[in-house]
């Protein structure tokens, strides 16, 4: 399914609103279903080093069609998946990346970085459900 710019900006806007509400300056990425960037913002004073992390979380969610922290469960050393984290250009297996859904199913992927993993998850969740 093609992700429209209106859908991407709605997701981004909802995430920005949540980031402002909880006081986190975040980097927020929205990818289309093929993994190409559709929208991005580095909020004022967001960490530059978090740009790649936000993009990596969104990409990880897209590659496996699940939340980035769920992919992280597969990356645990006790699962003996050595090197998996380095596949596909690098995976980011902690909170903050997830599918964006509408009534028609998955329409995009969002990745957030700038706060704690729980804050990033909260921001991404705000952008993950659009009508």
N, C-alpha and C positions, 0 to 999 in steps of 0.2 A: 504494500500500500504506500502510495506517495504521501509524504508528510508536507502539508501546506505551511506556508510561512505564518499564516494566522494561527494554526495549531501550535507551532513552535514558539511563537511570541506569547501566546496565552500561557503555555507551560512555563516559559521563562518568567513572565510577569508574576505568576502565582508564586514561583520560587523566590523571586526578588522580594515580594511582599512579606513572605515568611522570614527571610533573612533579615530584613529591616525590623520586623516585629521582635525577633529574638536577639538583635544586635550583633549579627555576624556579617562581616564583609567577605563575601564569597565569590569564587569563580564558578560560573554555572554554564554548562554546555548542554545543548540539545542536538542529538544526532537523528538523522532520518533512519528508516528501517534498514537501509543498506550500510549504515555506519558513516555517512558523510555529514559534515557539520551543517546544521540548519540555522542555529542561533547560538550566540555566546555573549557573555558579559563578564568582565572583571570589574566587580563593584569597586568603588573608591576605596583605596587602601587595602584591597585584598592582596594576599601574598602572591607575588609573581611565581614563586616556586609551586604554587598550588594549581596553576593553569594546566600543566601536564597531568596532574593527579585527577582533576575534574574530567579531563578528556579521557583519561585511562579508565576511570570508573564507568563512564557512559559507554565506552567501547567494550569493556568487559561485559557489561549488562547486555549489550547488543549481540555479542558473539555467542552468548549462551542463553539469551532470552530469559534472563532471571536477574534478580538483584545481585549486585557485585559481592555482597557479603556471603550470599549463598554459594557463589563460585569460590569464594575464599575457603569454604569448608572442604572443597576438593584439593585445595593447595596445602592443607595441613601436612606437615612432615610424616605424621603417623599413617597417612594414606599412601605413602610411598609413590607420590607423583612428582618425584624430583625433576626439576627443570620445567614443569608445566607453567610456572609463573613467567618464564621467559618466552613462551610461545606467542604467536600472533602479535609480535611487536611489544609484548609485555602486558601482563594482566595485573589489575589492581583488585585485590580480594577483600576489601573492607568496606564498611557502610558508606553510602552516598551515590551509588549508581543503580538505576532501575528502569524498567520499561515505563513508558507513558501510555496510558490507556484511555480509550474513549468507548462509547457504546459498541463500536465496531471491532474492538480488540486493541492490540498493540499498534500504536501509530508512530512512536518515536522512542528515544532513550534519553534519559537525563543523567548527568553526572555533576556532583557538587563537591567542592573542596574549599576549605577556608576556616572551618571551625573544628570542633571535636568530631569524631566519627558519628556520635549521636546527633549533634547539631546538623551535620551534613545530611544525615538520613532524614531528619525532620524537614529540612529545606527541600530536599529532593522529593519527599512524599507530597509536599504541597504542590509541586509541579507535575506530579505523576498522574493525576486524574483530571481530565478535561472533558467538557461536554461539547 
